Amino acid sequence: MNDPRFEQALLLAAQRADPSSRARAIELLEALVAQGAASPRARFLLASLHDDHPDGYARAITHYRDGLEGDPNDSAARNNLAVALMATGRQEEAVSELAAVLVDDPGYGLAAQNLARLCLEHLDEHALASLLQRVAEDRRGDALVRLLHAVADAGRQEAFASTYGAGHALKNLIGLAGSRARDLSRRSPEEAELRELTLSLEKVYSDWAAFLKSARSVTQRREACDLNALAAEVEQAFPEPERPRLALTEGPVLALGDPAALREAILNLARNAREASPQGVVEIGTATDAKGAWVRLSVTDDGPGIAPENQRRIFAPGYTTKSQGSGFGLAIAERIARTDGGRIEVQSAVGSGAKFSLILPAATAPVPRLAPRLGAEEYTR
């Protein structure tokens, strides 16, 4: 049973934006530490309160390390320790800690994202070669694959960000041209040709707007979201003959995320499935993993399936195998998932349909927080 002071500190930590609440939570937890009564969870919570401010990084590092002596397998704490180490200029230690998390827990995506960011921004060739050699020693091979995918994703997002500002001007220019063409088509002898031009410009405008949406930096609020309720909303967004079938786990399935953004991600996955199987069965299901740390929403179709060589490319903005598709729906869905600390997994074979699984932290997991350039997590559990 937890010490009542820890439970009180936990409630106060949820209001850490209020300086007095944060200070009182730290006071309670420091008292537990001084009395030798602090559990690893209490030390992790205390560390995450200290690392809210640069002047607390040294104490945060101490408490993370002390807590990890009692619970060495807490991936979030090890990730946060690396963020604090990096913030204090201890790059080599930070890289070592993140690499260890990646090898021990390849499914913890935040460590892979942080390590990828360090690869792109901080590591020289020698350090990068050393890191890759260490990660490649993982006999399962999962860690290296995760890291390479994360590096590719981080590089891609940097490239998109560099085009975002100028892209708005281009979008506005295309929109203006389309509007002028539409006006001319109403009063010109070349009406048919101008109408075709108008439709082309409208398609380009729509696609470019979707590209900019997939490329922009995403800032979201995070709260407990019931995936069952969001799935029911998405079902109703389709005309009755095209509605997906629901196969939902009993009771609420609570994920941590932005409800509006997650609804958009689920809708994009469902639209993609319906486009792949216009007359077939599309099903939305939900589940919770055995440990309760992750929740899952899956969208399954019985369409033509996806060839193995295309299964990574389908998340690239603009990539599509459909004549009428824009190629941005899956890219936006994946970005929303990653922003909320999750991921999208694909299971498919040619001729056997496809299953897209949106995997997100359960609402009982630590609330993700962004540290400068690297991602950390607040402890609120």
N, C-alpha and C positions, 0 to 999 in steps of 0.2 A: 504493500500500500504506500502511495506517495505521501511525503511529508506535507501537511497543510500549507506550509510556507511555499513549497514548490507550486502547489495548485494555485495559490494566490498570485505568485509571480507569473505563472502562465497566463492568468487573466489580465494582469497588468501589461504583460508583454504584447498582448493583442492590441493594446492602445499605446504602443511605443511612440507614436507621433506626438503624444503629450509628454513633454519633458519630465513632469512630475511622476507620471506613471512609469516611465522608463527608469527613472532614478530609484523609485521605490522597489521595482522589480530587481534591479541590480543589488540594492541593499539587502533584500531578503535572500537572494541567491549567494551573495558573498558571505552572509552569516552561516549558511549551510556549509559552504566550503571551509570556513574557519573552524567549524565544529567537526569537520570530517564526516559530515552527513550528506554530502552532495552526491547524487547518483550521476552516471554518465549523462543522462538526459538533462539534469539540472546544470551540469557544466556546459553542455552544448548550448542550452538556452542562454546561459550567462555569456558565453563567448559571442553568440549572435547579437546580443544586446551591445556588447563592447565594440564589435566591428561595424556598428552603425556610423562611427565617427573615426577619422584617421588617428586621433590621439588614443584610441582604444585598441588599435591593432595588436600591440605587444601583449596586452592582457588577453585578448581573444586567442592569440596563438597559444599561449600557456594553457588556457582552459580547454581549447580543442584537444591539445595533446594529452592533457590529464584525463579528459573524458574518453579519449580513444584507447587509453590503457585499459579501461574497464569494458569498452565496447569497440574493439578494433575494426568491426565490419560495417560501421555506419558510413555509407558512401557519401551522404550529404555533409556530414561533419568533415570528412577528409577533403571533400571538394572545397568547403568553406575555408578550411585551413590553408589550402593552396592559394585561394583568392587573397587571404590576408598576408601570406608569405610574399606573393607577387606584389602586393601593394606596398610592402616594406622593402622592396628591392631584392628579395631573396629568390631570384628567378630559378636557379638550379634546383632548390628545394621544392619550389612550387611545381615545376615540371615533373620531378620525381614522384611527388605525391599524386598528381593527376594521372600519371602513367600507371601507378600502382592501382588506383581506383579503376581505371579503364580495363586493366588485365583481370582484376578480381571480380568486377561487376560490369561487363560490357553493355548491359542493358541500361545503365545509368547514363542517360544521354547528355546531361549537363556537363559531366566531366569531359566527354568527347568534344563537346562544343568549345569548352574553355581551352582544352589542349590544342584544338585546331586554331583558335584565335592566337594562341602563343606561337604556334608554328608560323603563321602568316606574318606576325608583327614583331616578334622578338628573337627568334632563334636563328643563329647563323648556320652555315652548312654543316659544320662539325657537330653542333648541338643537335641539329635535326637528324643527322645520320645516326647519332648515338641513341636518340629517342626511338627512331624507327626500328633499330636493331633490338632494343629492349622490348618494345611492344610485339615485335615479330616472334619473340621467344614464347609467347602464349601459344601453347600447343593446339588449342582449339581453333585459333585463327580469327576468332570473333573480334578481338581487340583491334587488330590491325585493320580489318575491314571497316569497323566502326570509325576509326580515326581517319582513314582515307576518305570515307564518305563525308565526314564532318568537315574536313579540310576543303573538299570540293564544294560543299554547301556554303561554307564561310566565304570562300573566294568568289563564288557566284553572287552572294548577297552584296559583297563589296562592289562588284562590277555593276550590279543593278542600282545600288545607291548612288554611284557616280553619274548615272544617266537620269536619275529621277527629276532633278531640278530642271534641266534643259528639256526633258520630256514633256513637261506641262505646256511649255510654249508651243511645241510641235502639235500636241493634242488640240490646243486652242486654234491653231492655224488650220488643221484638218477640219475641225468643227465649223469654222467660218467658211471654208471652201464648200463644204457640204451644204450649208445653209444657202449660200449664193446659188449653187447649182440647182437646189430645189426651187428657188424663186424663178430662176430662168426657165426651168422646165415647164412651168405653168403658162408661159407666154412666148414660147419660142417655137418656130416651125420644126426645130430639131428635138421635139419633145421626147420622143422615144429614146434617142441617144443620150440626152441629158438625164432622163430618168435612170437609165442604166448607170451613168456616171455617179448620180446621187446615191444610188444603192451601194455602189462600190466604196464611195467615200464614207458612208455611214458604217459600213462593215469595217473599214480601216480604223475609223474613230472608235468604234466599240472595242476592237481588238487592242488598240493602243491604250485605251482607258483601263482595260483589264490588265494589261502588262504593267502599267504604272501602279495599279492596286496591288499586284503581286510583288512589286519591287519596293514599295514604300516601307519605312520603318513602322513597326506595329507597336502601339502602346495600348495596353489593355488593363482593365480592372479585373481583379480575381476574386471569385467568391464560389461558394458551393453551388454547383449546377446539377440538376437531375437529368441525366442523359435519357431516361425514359420519357420525361416530359418533353425534352427537345425533340426526340424521335417522333413523338405524337404530333408535335407542331409541324415538323417537316412532312410527315405523311399527309397532313391536311393541305399542304401547299401544292399538291398535285391534283389535277382533275381526277374525278373518281375512278375512271377506267385505268388510270396509270398509277394509282397509289401503291406505294410499297406495302408489303406485308410486314407486320410487326411481330417479333418474337422476343419479347422483353423479359428480363429477369424480374422476379417478383420483388416489389418494394422499390423505393428510390435507389438509383445507382448514382452516387454523388461524386462528381469530378470537380477538380479545382480549375477554374478558368473564367473567361469572359463569356457570359451566356449568349450575347448577341453574336460574337465572333464564332463560338462553337456551333451555334445554329447555322451560320453561313457555311462552315466547314462541312457539317453533316448534309446540308442541302446540296452542296457541290458534289459530295460523294454519291448522294442518291440520284442526282441528275446524270452524273457520269454513268451510273449503273443502268439507268433507264435508257440513255442513248445507246448503250452497248446492247441492250435487250429490249427493244421497243415493244414487243408483244409478249415477252417472257415474264418470268417471276423475278422480282426484286424484293429482297428481304432485309430489314434492319433488325439487328439483335443487340442485346447488351449483356454484359457479364462483369463479375468482379473476381480478381485473382484470389488464390487461396490465402495469401498473407494479408490481403486487404490494402496493399500499398498502391495498386493500380486498378483502374477500371477500363473497360473496353466497350466500344460501340463498333459493330461490324456491319458493313453493307455488302450483300452478296447478290450476284446476278448470274443468269444462265446464258450469257452472251457467248461470243466467239473465243473469249479468253485473250491472254496477252503473252506474246512470245517472251522467253527469258531475257533475250537481249534488249527488250524494250521496257522491262519492269523498273529500271532506274530512270530511264529517259522520260517516262510519263510525268514525272514531277518537274521537269524543266519547263519554265514558262514559255508558252508558244508551241510546245510540242503536242501534236495530235495526230491520230490515225483516222479521224472522222472527217468526212467532207464538210460537215456543218459546224464542227467544234472550233472553239477559239484556242484551246490548249492552255487555258489559264485557271480553270476551276480546280484541278488537282494541285497545281502549284500554290494557289491561295490556301487551300485546305491544309496542305503540308506545313506551310509557314505558320498558320494559326496554331497547329498542333505543337510545333517546335517552340513557339513563343510561350505556350502554356506549359512547357517542360515535358511534352509528350512526343509522340511520333506516329507515323502511319506505316503499317506493314501491309504488304501485298502477297496474296497467295493466288496463283493462277497457272493454268496450262492451256495451250492452244486447244480449242474445242471443248473446254470444260468450265467455262465461265470464270469469274474472278471474285475474290473476297478482299475488300479493303477494310482494315481494322484501325480505328482511331484509338490509340492507347494513351491514357492521361493519368496524372497523379490523382489518387483518391483524395477526397476533401479532407481526410484525416492526416494527409501527408504535410510536410513543411511547406509553408507558403513561399513560392519563388520570389526572389528579390534581385534586382540588377545592381551589381557593383560596377565600378568603372571598367568598361570593356569586357569584364568577365562576369559570369553569372554565379550568384550564391543563393542560399536558401535561408529564410528565417525559420527558427524553430517555434512552432505554435502547437505542439502536440505533447 
